[in-house]
Amino acid sequence: MRRTPAPPKLYFSFRSPYSWLTVRRLRQAVPDAFEALQWLPYWDPDERTSAALQARGAEFHYVQMSRAKHLYLLMDTKRLAEREGVSMAWPIDVDPHWELPHLGWLAARRAGRAEQFYDEVTAARWERGENICDPAVLATCADRAGLDPKTVVGAVDDEALRDEGTGCLERAYLDDVFGIPYLKWGVQRFWGLDRLDAFLRVWRPDATAPTEAVPVAAVPGPYDTDTTGGCG
């Protein structure tokens, strides 16, 4: 008897503009993407999460990028957004604590509101340029998604969610994830926005990503003052 293959894994990050654009196109091609794939958050871990990862014999594969590459990413993202017909505002990250939105998403998933919270956080970050690592901004996202803001913002102090988050990053380590977005189905692996069509051809040949929209101008903004890392 042939065994039914496990659903594909989608590693995403609220930090990465490429993750945002890829997920946007994926959901247009596959409306039930939140149910059809295993969603796994991926982020730059803080000291506490890094120690927990190390205790499991895992590490963080991502290598910090140079400033030159970081500045290129800014320009490339605006170009891609224009090509997709998407208006965006580049957010400014100052000493971000990425556990806040990503563990908050795990709390939202626990409450059955993962998709709604995802939409609110990405809209805040990429459409309005807000700091999603600000507890007040995150609380507003939670409230708009029909969640208890205190539960979402307090996810960083929830031991069970901390452990679940560490588990997500451990799986990323075992799956050799080195950048975001990253799709894995069986032995097949696809990294980046430009590999989405290839993934769909393998996984769901009847589903195709939408054609590019008529370009619109991205909302101009200052360069990001965050470190030259991130999930590209």
N, C-alpha and C positions, 0 to 999 in steps of 0.2 A: 504494500500500500504506500503510495507516494505521500509524503508528509507535506502539509501546507506550509509554505515558507513564512517566516516571521515578517511582520511589517517592516518597512524601511525605517531607519533611524535618521532623524533630522537634528543635527546639532546647530543651534542658533544662538545669537547673542544680541542683546539690546544695544550693545556698544557699536556693533559693526553695521555700517551703511550697506555693505554688500549682502549681509544677512537680511536686512529689512527689504531690499529690492528683490532678492530671490524669493523670499517667503510671499511677498506680494504677488509676484508672477505665478508662483506655484499654486496659490489659492485661487487664482483666476482660472488656471487650467484644471485644478482638482478642488472643487468646492468643499469636499468633505476631508480636506487635508488634515484637519485637527483630529479627526477620528481614524484616518487611514494610516497615519505615520506615528512613530514613537518620537515625541518631542523631548529633546534634552538640552537644557540651558548650558551655556559655556561662557566662562568669564575669567578675567584675571583674578585669581584667588587672593584673599588677604592672608595675613600671617597665620591666623587661626585655621583657615581652610588648608593652607599649604602644609601646615604641620600635620593635619589630619590625613592629607593625601600621602605625605611621606610615611606616616605610620602604617599605611596600607601597601607600601612598596610602590607607590605610583608617583608621578610627577606631572608637571605642566609642559607639554611639548612646545608650546608657542614661543617663538623667539622674538624679542623686542625689535622693532624695525628702526631704521635710521630716520633722522629728521627729513632727509631728502625724500625718502619713500613716503613718509607721513604726509608731506606737503603735496606730493603727487596724488595720494589717495583723496585728498580734499578736492582737487581739481577734477579727478576722474569721476568721483561720485556725483558732482554737480553736472558733469557732462552726461552721465548715465541717467540721472534724474530727468534731465531735459529730453533725452531720447525716449524715455518711458512716458513722457507727458505728465510728470509728477512734480508738483510744487514742493519744495523742501526748504527748511531753515536749518543751517548748520548749528548744532548745539555747542556750547562752550563747557568743557569739562575741567573743573578745578578740584584737584585732589579727590576724584570720585571713589566711592566705595561701592564696587559693583555687586557685592553680596545683596545690597538692599533691593534692587529691582529683580534680580534673578531668584533669590530665595523668596521674594515676594510673589513671583510667578508660581513657584512651587506651592506656596500657601493658597494662591488662587486656584490652582489645579486641584488641590485637596478639597476645596469648596465647590468644585464643579464649574468654575468661572475662568478657566485658563484662556479661552479664546477672547472673551470680553476684556480681560485684563491686558492681554497681549496687545489688542487693538488700542486701548487707551494709552499704554506706555509708549508704543511706537508713534502714535499721533502726537503725544506730548514732546517726544524727543525729535522726531524728524519733520513734523509739520509745523511745530511751534518753537522749536529750538530750546525747549526747557531742560533743566537739569534734573533728570530722573533719579539721581542719587540724593536729591534733596528730600528728606522725609515728608515735607509739606506737599511737594509736587506728587510724590508717590501716593500719599494719602488721598489726594484729589483723584488720582487715577483709580485707586481702589474704590472710592465712593462712586465714581461714574460707572464702574464695572459691576456695581451691586454687591460690593464686599465691605467687610468691616475694616476701616482704615487702620485701626490699632493692630489687628491681627496681621495685616500685610506688612506694615512698617516694622512690627515686632518680630517678623520672621527670622531676623538675624540673631535673635536671642532664644529661638526655639530649637532645642537640641535635636529633636527629631528631624526638623527641616534642614538643619545644619548637616546632619548625617546623610540625609537624602541628597543634598547638594554635593557633598563630597563624593557620594556614589556616582553622580552624573559625571563629575570630572574624572573619576577613576575609570568609568566606561570609556570616556573620550581618550584617556591614556591607552587603554587596551585596544581601542580601535584606531590608534595612531593618528588621532586628529591633531593637525598642526596649524589649521586656519579655519576660518568661518566664512560662509556657511559650508557645511560638510554633510553630504548625504551618503548613507551606506545601506546597501541591500544585499545580504549574503556576502559574497566576495567582491561585489561591485562597489566602487567608491568614486564619489564625484565631489570635487572641491570648487566652489566659486559660482558666481552668477552665470558665467558663460558655459557651465556644464549642466545647467538645469535641463535643457532640451535633450541632452544625451541621457540623463537620468530618466526622463519621462519616456523616451523611446524604449528603454529597457524595462521599466516598471509598468507603465501604462501606455502602450503604443497608441491607444485610441485618444489619449489626452495630449494636447499640444499647448505650449505656452502661447499667449496672445501675441499678435503682431505689435510692433512698436506703435505708440500713439503719436499724434502730431506734437512736435516739441513745444514746450512752454518754458519760460525762463524760471530757473531756480531762484529762490529768494536769496539775494546776496547777504553775506554776513562775514564777520571777522574770522580769521583763522583760529582753529582750536588751540587753546593754550595748555592742553593736557600733555602728558609725556608722549614720546614718539612710539608708543606701543599700540595696544589695542588688538582686536580680533578682526583682521583684514578680510 
